[in-house]
């Protein structure tokens, strides 16, 4: 964990260098991913099953790739009633939030008499990647599938690494409206969704987080299909004053750090004594935290504490452009309203980032690695397309055509010009 003080003469250069340090950069990911994608593209299910043996040590057939409806329902029934109730509660809140984000079709007639409009239509098919390995993530299923269902996507195909499918994940898939589940993970799952492989039909867009191989595969197939984003390690910035309980803020920092050794947690505070109390609380909490190995590595290698006047906090947040930022201060809007670059903003002492991960209703699939400078979190909009609609009657066409012809001629596009001038001159 690094300590910074904005009053230090070298703060700007040192802090910028810290933010530029790579997080999560394994070896030849691109080479391995290119081999996998080329194999699935060329050989389909044959390569898919071979890579499952190679990477997941799992023997599958085309018949056993798909998780049957009976398996889904039987597995989901093993989920405890309390967890199933929580899943349903979260799904309702996520659905209500994303329903409000659904845009309306529209049309108008401008002063030239041209009818202009737009129409939103849902994607036909979406693939959702749900990680396995470290933990079961029913929240990932909900955050990806519920907005797709709200948008009107007809086919929602979920892929997840083979192995024991957790009851909570299956219960979330049922609740969210997932239409099919496949036992396949890694770059080969992304390739199967993009190109199709045996019984897995291709989709139009792939969403959901994954490891470096999954992210590299999504980058590689973009253009064949759409993708949501290129997810990097998770990150949180907590802006807090000395009125907070240090244990609360320590827990918020560790809630992000426990995701991954490459995750990043940063505290910004104007109170040096409070900062030391938070550091001590982090050290204390790590002694009993079940996820301490990952959280300790994250805090040690990528964590930071910045001592700065709170008035400087919005500018520092914009420099970081984090996935999440908490403002655990009185009147948090005063600072938060000045932030331009953040995936999600959490206001007040009783709004920890973790509440947004599960049940607040907003999406937890958010831009990482400073992508908040130019992108947004996953929403209903990611599963919709906007089509423009135009209509000119004779009068409106005659109003527009002279300028359009002049521009076509200027660009040397004779057929463009003729397409308009023939109509214009026919009216004389």
C-alpha positions in Angstrom: 0.0 0.0 0.0 1.3 3.4 -1.0 0.9 6.7 1.0 0.6 10.0 -0.8 0.3 13.6 0.3 -0.8 16.2 -2.2 1.4 18.8 -0.3 4.5 16.9 -1.4 6.4 18.6 -4.2 6.6 15.4 -6.3 3.0 14.3 -5.6 1.7 14.8 -9.2 4.5 12.8 -10.8 4.5 10.0 -8.2 0.7 9.6 -8.1 0.6 9.5 -12.0 3.3 6.9 -12.0 1.4 4.8 -9.4 -1.8 4.9 -11.5 0.1 3.9 -14.6 1.5 0.7 -13.0 0.1 -2.3 -14.8 -2.4 -4.5 -13.0 -3.0 -8.1 -14.2 -0.8 -8.6 -17.2 0.0 -12.3 -17.7 2.3 -13.6 -20.4 1.3 -14.4 -24.0 -2.4 -14.1 -23.6 -3.0 -12.8 -27.1 -1.1 -15.7 -28.7 -3.0 -18.3 -26.8 -6.3 -16.6 -27.4 -5.7 -16.3 -31.1 -4.9 -20.1 -31.3 -8.1 -20.9 -29.4 -10.3 -18.6 -31.5 -8.9 -19.8 -34.8 -9.5 -23.4 -33.7 -13.1 -22.9 -32.7 -13.8 -20.9 -35.9 -12.3 -23.6 -38.1 -13.4 -26.7 -36.3 -16.5 -25.7 -34.3 -17.5 -28.2 -31.5 -14.5 -30.5 -32.2 -12.1 -27.7 -31.1 -14.4 -26.6 -28.3 -14.4 -30.0 -26.7 -10.7 -30.4 -27.2 -10.0 -27.1 -25.4 -12.3 -28.1 -22.6 -10.2 -31.2 -22.1 -6.9 -29.2 -22.3 -7.8 -26.3 -20.1 -10.7 -27.5 -17.8 -9.7 -31.2 -17.6 -13.3 -32.0 -18.5 -14.6 -34.6 -20.9 -17.7 -33.3 -22.6 -19.7 -34.3 -25.7 -21.9 -32.2 -27.9 -24.8 -33.8 -26.0 -23.5 -32.9 -22.6 -22.4 -29.3 -23.4 -25.9 -28.0 -22.6 -27.3 -27.9 -19.1 -30.7 -29.4 -19.3 -33.8 -27.6 -18.0 -34.3 -30.4 -15.5 -30.7 -29.9 -14.2 -31.3 -26.2 -13.9 -34.6 -26.6 -12.0 -33.3 -29.4 -9.8 -30.1 -27.4 -9.0 -32.0 -24.2 -8.4 -34.3 -26.0 -5.9 -31.2 -26.8 -3.8 -30.7 -23.0 -3.2 -31.7 -22.0 0.3 -35.0 -20.2 0.5 -33.3 -17.1 2.0 -30.9 -16.8 -1.0 -33.7 -17.5 -3.5 -35.7 -14.7 -1.9 -32.7 -12.4 -2.0 -32.2 -13.2 -5.7 -35.9 -12.5 -6.5 -35.7 -9.2 -4.5 -32.5 -8.1 -6.3 -34.0 -9.1 -9.7 -37.1 -7.0 -9.1 -35.0 -3.9 -8.2 -32.6 -4.4 -11.1 -35.6 -4.8 -13.4 -37.3 -1.7 -12.1 -34.2 0.5 -12.5 -33.4 -0.7 -16.0 -37.0 -0.4 -17.1 -36.7 3.3 -16.4 -33.7 3.4 -18.7 -35.6 2.0 -21.7 -35.8 4.7 -24.3 -39.0 5.5 -26.3 -39.4 5.6 -30.0 -39.9 9.1 -31.4 -40.7 11.2 -34.4 -41.1 14.8 -35.5 -41.5 17.0 -38.6 -38.9 19.7 -39.0 -39.3 23.2 -40.5 -38.4 21.8 -44.0 -41.3 19.4 -43.8 -39.0 16.3 -43.4 -40.4 13.6 -41.1 -37.6 12.3 -38.9 -37.7 9.7 -36.2 -36.1 6.8 -34.5 -37.1 3.3 -33.4 -35.5 1.1 -30.8 -35.4 -2.7 -31.3 -33.9 -5.4 -29.1 -31.0 -7.6 -30.2 -32.1 -11.1 -31.2 -29.6 -13.1 -29.2 -27.1 -12.3 -26.4 -24.4 -14.4 -24.8 -23.6 -13.9 -21.1 -20.3 -15.0 -19.7 -20.5 -15.9 -16.0 -17.1 -16.6 -14.4 -16.5 -19.8 -12.3 -13.4 -20.6 -10.4 -13.0 -18.2 -7.6 -16.6 -18.1 -6.5 -20.2 -18.4 -7.6 -21.7 -15.2 -8.9 -25.5 -15.1 -9.0 -25.3 -11.3 -9.0 -23.4 -11.4 -12.3 -26.2 -13.4 -13.9 -28.8 -10.9 -12.7 -26.8 -7.8 -13.7 -26.3 -9.1 -17.2 -29.5 -11.0 -18.0 -32.2 -8.9 -16.4 -31.4 -5.8 -18.5 -31.3 -8.0 -21.6 -34.7 -9.4 -20.7 -36.1 -5.9 -20.0 -34.8 -4.8 -23.4 -36.7 -7.6 -25.1 -33.9 -9.9 -26.1 -35.4 -13.2 -27.2 -32.5 -15.5 -26.6 -30.2 -15.2 -23.6 -27.4 -17.8 -23.8 -25.2 -18.2 -20.7 -21.8 -19.8 -20.7 -19.9 -20.7 -17.6 -16.8 -22.9 -17.0 -17.6 -26.6 -16.5 -17.8 -28.1 -13.1 -20.3 -27.9 -10.3 -23.0 -25.4 -11.2 -23.8 -23.6 -7.9 -27.5 -23.6 -6.9 -27.5 -19.9 -6.5 -26.3 -19.3 -10.0 -28.9 -21.6 -11.4 -31.6 -19.9 -9.4 -30.5 -16.5 -10.6 -30.5 -17.8 -14.2 -34.1 -19.0 -13.8 -35.2 -15.7 -12.2 -33.4 -13.5 -14.8 -34.9 -15.2 -17.9 -31.8 -17.0 -19.2 -33.0 -19.3 -22.0 -30.0 -21.7 -22.2 -26.9 -22.6 -20.2 -23.7 -24.1 -21.6 -20.8 -25.8 -19.8 -17.9 -24.0 -21.4 -15.6 -21.2 -20.3 -12.5 -19.3 -21.3 -11.7 -17.9 -24.7 -13.2 -21.0 -26.3 -16.7 -20.0 -24.9 -16.3 -16.5 -26.3 -15.4 -18.0 -29.7 -18.3 -20.4 -29.6 -20.8 -17.6 -28.9 -19.3 -15.5 -31.7 -19.0 -18.1 -34.5 -21.2 -20.9 -33.3 -19.9 -24.4 -32.4 -21.9 -27.5 -32.7 -25.2 -27.0 -30.8 -24.2 -23.5 -29.6 -25.6 -21.0 -32.1 -23.9 -17.7 -32.6 -25.2 -14.6 -30.8 -25.2 -10.9 -31.7 -23.4 -9.6 -28.6 -21.3 -11.0 -25.7 -21.4 -9.4 -22.2 -20.1 -10.3 -18.8 -16.8 -10.2 -17.0 -14.0 -12.8 -17.2 -10.3 -13.2 -16.8 -7.6 -11.9 -19.1 -8.2 -14.6 -21.6 -11.9 -13.9 -21.8 -11.2 -10.2 -22.1 -8.7 -10.8 -24.9 -11.1 -13.1 -26.7 -13.9 -10.5 -26.6 -11.5 -7.9 -28.0 -10.6 -10.4 -30.8 -14.1 -11.2 -31.8 -15.4 -7.6 -31.7 -16.8 -6.8 -35.1 -18.1 -10.3 -35.6 -20.3 -9.6 -32.6 -20.7 -6.7 -30.2 -19.3 -6.7 -26.8 -20.1 -4.7 -23.6 -16.6 -3.7 -22.6 -13.0 -4.9 -22.0 -13.1 -5.5 -18.2 -10.0 -5.0 -16.2 -9.4 -5.6 -12.5 -12.0 -4.0 -10.1 -11.3 -0.7 -8.4 -12.8 1.6 -5.8 -12.0 5.1 -4.5 -13.4 6.0 -1.1 -13.5 9.7 -0.3 -14.0 9.9 3.5 -13.6 12.4 6.3 -12.6 11.7 9.9 -16.2 11.5 11.1 -16.4 7.9 9.7 -15.8 4.7 11.6 -12.4 3.5 10.4 -13.7 -0.1 10.4 -16.5 0.8 8.0 -14.1 2.4 5.5 -11.6 -0.5 5.9 -14.3 -2.9 5.1 -15.3 -0.9 2.0 -11.7 -0.9 0.8 -11.3 -4.7 1.4 -14.7 -5.4 -0.3 -13.0 -4.4 -3.5 -9.6 -5.9 -2.8 -11.0 -9.4 -2.1 -12.2 -9.6 -5.7 -8.7 -10.2 -7.2 -5.0 -9.7 -6.3 -5.0 -7.1 -9.1 -8.0 -5.1 -7.8 -7.3 -1.6 -6.5 -8.6 0.3 -3.5 -7.7 3.9 -2.8 -8.7 6.1 0.2 -8.7 9.9 -0.2 -9.1 11.7 3.1 -8.2 15.1 4.6 -7.4 13.6 8.0 -4.0 12.0 8.5 -4.9 10.5 11.8 -8.0 9.0 10.4 -6.0 7.5 7.5 -3.7 5.7 9.9 -6.7 4.4 11.8 -8.2 3.0 8.6 -4.8 1.4 7.7 -4.8 -0.2 11.1 -8.4 -1.4 10.7 -7.5 -3.0 7.3 -4.6 -4.8 8.9 -6.8 -6.0 11.7 -9.6 -7.2 9.4 -7.2 -9.1 7.2 -6.3 -11.4 10.1 -9.8 -13.0 10.0 -11.0 -12.3 6.5 -11.6 -15.6 4.6 -10.6 -13.9 1.4 -7.4 -12.5 3.0 -4.9 -14.0 0.5 -6.3 -12.1 -2.5 -7.3 -9.0 -0.4 -3.9 -8.8 1.2 -2.1 -9.0 -2.2 -4.4 -6.3 -3.7 -4.0 -3.9 -0.8 -0.2 -4.5 -0.6 0.5 -4.1 -4.3 -2.1 -1.8 -5.6 -3.7 0.0 -2.6 -3.1 3.6 -1.7 -4.0 6.3 0.8 -4.0 9.9 -0.3 -4.0 12.8 2.1 -5.6 15.8 0.4 -8.1 18.5 1.2 -11.6 17.2 0.3 -12.0 20.1 -2.2 -9.2 18.3 -4.2 -11.1 15.0 -4.2 -13.2 15.5 -7.4 -10.2 16.3 -9.5 -8.3 13.3 -8.1 -11.3 11.1 -8.8 -11.4 12.3 -12.4 -7.7 11.6 -12.7 -8.3 8.0 -11.6 -11.6 7.6 -13.5 -12.5 4.7 -11.3 -15.1 2.0 -11.6 -16.6 3.0 -8.3 -16.3 6.0 -6.0 -17.8 6.5 -2.6 -18.3 9.9 -1.0 -18.6 9.1 2.8 -19.0 12.7 3.9 -21.7 15.1 4.9 -23.5 16.7 1.9 -21.7 14.3 -0.6 -23.4 15.9 -3.6 -21.2 19.0 -3.1 -18.2 17.0 -4.1 -19.8 14.3 -6.3 -21.5 16.8 -8.6 -18.1 17.9 -9.7 -17.0 14.4 -10.8 -17.1 13.7 -14.5 -15.3 10.3 -14.8 -16.6 7.4 -12.7 -18.6 4.3 -13.4 -20.8 4.6 -10.4 -21.0 7.1 -7.5 -22.1 6.1 -4.0 -23.4 9.0 -1.9 -23.2 9.2 1.9 -22.0 7.1 4.8 -24.7 4.4 4.4 -24.1 3.7 0.7 -21.2 1.3 0.5 -20.2 0.1 -2.9 -21.2 -3.4 -2.0 -24.9 -2.5 -1.8 -24.6 -1.6 -5.5 -23.1 -5.0 -6.3 -26.3 -6.7 -5.3 -29.6 -5.0 -4.6 -29.6 -1.3 -5.1 -30.8 -1.7 -8.7 -28.2 0.0 -10.7 -25.7 -2.2 -12.6 -22.5 -3.5 -11.2 -21.0 -4.2 -14.7 -19.0 -0.9 -15.0 -16.0 0.5 -16.9 -12.6 -0.2 -15.4 -9.0 0.8 -16.2 -10.0 4.5 -16.7 -12.6 3.6 -19.3 -15.1 5.7 -17.3 -13.6 8.6 -19.2 -15.5 7.4 -22.3 -18.0 4.7 -21.5 -20.8 3.8 -19.1 -22.0 0.8 -17.1 -24.1 -2.0 -18.6 -27.8 -1.1 -19.0 -30.9 -1.8 -21.1 -29.4 0.4 -23.8 -26.6 -2.2 -24.4 -29.2 -4.6 -25.7 -31.1 -2.2 -28.0 -30.3 -0.8 -31.4 -31.6 2.6 -32.7 -32.8 2.8 -36.3 -33.2 6.2 -37.9 -36.4 6.8 -39.9 -36.8 9.5 -42.7 -39.5 10.6 -45.0 -39.5 13.5 -47.6 -42.5 14.5 -49.6 -42.0 16.4 -52.8 -41.8 19.7 -51.1 -39.4 18.7 -48.5 -37.2 17.0 -51.0 -37.0 20.1 -53.1 -36.0 22.1 -50.0 -33.1 19.8 -49.2 -31.9 18.6 -52.6 -29.9 21.7 -53.8 -27.6 21.6 -50.8 -27.3 17.8 -50.9 -26.4 17.9 -54.6 -23.8 20.6 -54.0 -22.2 18.4 -51.3 -22.2 15.3 -53.5 -20.6 17.2 -56.3 -18.0 18.6 -53.9 -17.2 15.0 -52.9 -17.0 13.8 -56.5 -19.8 11.3 -56.0 -21.6 11.6 -59.3 -24.2 8.9 -58.6 -25.2 10.5 -55.4 -25.7 13.8 -57.1 -27.6 12.2 -60.0 -29.9 10.2 -57.6 -31.1 13.6 -56.3 -30.9 15.8 -59.4 -33.0 13.4 -61.5 -35.8 13.7 -59.1 -35.4 17.5 -58.7 -35.3 18.1 -62.5 -38.2 15.8 -63.1 -40.4 18.2 -61.2 -39.6 21.1 -63.4 
